[in-house]
Amino acid sequence: MLDIINTDPYLLFGGCFFLVMGLSIFFAGPAWQEYMSLLSKSKALLLIGGVVNLPIGLFILMFYNKWDGIAEVILMVVGILALIKSLALLAKPDMVQKLLSDKKLSLKPFWIHGVISLVVGIALIVL
């Protein structure tokens, strides 16, 4: 069984991170929805999110940079998306705030984020 688990520490770390985040969304869903609601009202929290995401994206892109397998590509795409997200949060918090407060972007199907996190986590660990 252990031979199906990746031994790459970056993939294991990323996989465990996404698994924990996905489980957190399921077990603490109302708190996550409250957090997202606060983000839609506070530009300062959006800036903090940009500061937190920037080193994550840069770290993955600068120190990992592997495109050999499916898990590696997934991690690199996560790094690119984290960098784009941080740049958007730091450069245009007003635009992100407007997107988050848009009534069409409902927080009701928030469990989908948990499923995506779990799937990405499992993919990074076993692919």
C-alpha positions in Angstrom: 0.0 0.0 0.0 2.8 2.4 0.8 4.3 2.0 -2.6 1.3 4.0 -4.1 2.2 7.0 -2.0 4.5 9.6 -3.5 7.8 10.0 -1.8 8.4 13.5 -3.0 8.3 15.8 0.1 6.8 18.7 -1.9 3.9 16.5 -3.2 3.3 15.0 0.3 3.3 18.4 1.9 1.0 19.8 -0.7 -1.3 16.8 -0.6 -1.5 16.8 3.2 -2.2 20.6 3.1 -5.1 20.2 0.7 -6.5 17.2 2.6 -6.5 19.1 5.8 -8.1 22.2 4.2 -10.8 20.1 2.5 -11.7 18.4 5.8 -11.7 21.7 7.5 -14.2 23.0 5.0 -16.5 20.1 5.8 -16.1 20.2 9.6 -15.9 24.0 10.0 -18.0 25.0 7.1 -19.9 27.8 8.8 -16.7 29.4 10.0 -15.3 29.3 6.5 -18.4 30.9 5.2 -18.1 33.6 7.8 -14.5 34.1 6.8 -15.5 34.5 3.1 -18.2 37.0 4.1 -15.6 39.0 6.1 -13.3 38.9 3.1 -16.0 40.4 0.9 -16.2 43.4 3.3 -12.5 44.0 4.2 -9.8 45.1 1.8 -7.3 44.7 4.6 -8.0 41.0 4.9 -7.7 40.7 1.2 -4.2 42.2 1.3 -3.2 39.8 4.1 -4.4 37.0 1.9 -2.2 38.3 -0.9 0.8 38.5 1.4 0.2 34.9 2.6 -0.3 33.5 -0.9 2.7 35.2 -2.5 5.4 33.2 -0.8 3.4 29.9 -1.4 3.2 30.5 -5.1 6.8 31.8 -5.5 8.2 28.9 -3.4 6.5 26.3 -5.6 7.5 28.0 -8.8 11.1 28.7 -7.8 12.1 25.7 -5.9 10.0 22.9 -7.3 9.5 23.5 -11.0 8.9 20.0 -12.2 6.5 19.0 -15.0 7.3 15.2 -15.1 4.0 13.6 -14.0 0.4 14.4 -13.2 1.0 15.2 -9.6 3.9 17.5 -10.5 1.8 19.3 -13.0 -1.1 19.7 -10.5 1.4 21.2 -8.0 2.8 23.6 -10.5 -0.7 24.7 -11.6 -1.5 25.3 -7.9 1.7 27.4 -7.7 0.8 29.5 -10.7 -2.8 30.0 -9.4 -1.4 31.0 -6.0 0.9 33.6 -7.6 -1.9 35.0 -9.8 -4.3 35.1 -6.8 -1.7 36.9 -4.7 -1.0 39.4 -7.4 -4.8 40.1 -7.8 -5.2 40.5 -4.1 -2.3 42.8 -3.7 -2.8 44.9 -6.8 -6.6 45.0 -7.1 -8.3 44.3 -3.8 -11.3 46.5 -4.9 -11.9 44.2 -7.9 -11.6 41.1 -5.8 -13.9 42.5 -3.1 -16.5 43.3 -5.8 -16.3 39.8 -7.1 -16.7 38.3 -3.6 -19.7 40.5 -2.8 -21.5 39.7 -6.1 -24.8 38.1 -5.2 -24.4 35.7 -8.2 -21.4 34.1 -6.5 -23.3 32.4 -3.8 -21.5 30.8 -0.8 -24.2 28.1 -0.4 -22.5 25.4 -2.5 -19.3 25.9 -0.4 -18.9 22.2 0.1 -17.7 22.1 -3.6 -14.5 23.8 -2.4 -14.0 21.0 0.2 -14.4 18.3 -2.5 -11.9 20.0 -4.8 -9.4 20.4 -2.0 -9.8 16.7 -1.1 -9.4 15.6 -4.7 -6.3 17.7 -5.2 -4.8 16.5 -1.9 -5.4 12.8 -2.9 -4.0 13.4 -6.4 -0.8 15.0 -5.0 -0.3 12.1 -2.7 -1.1 9.1 -4.9 -0.5 10.1 -8.6 
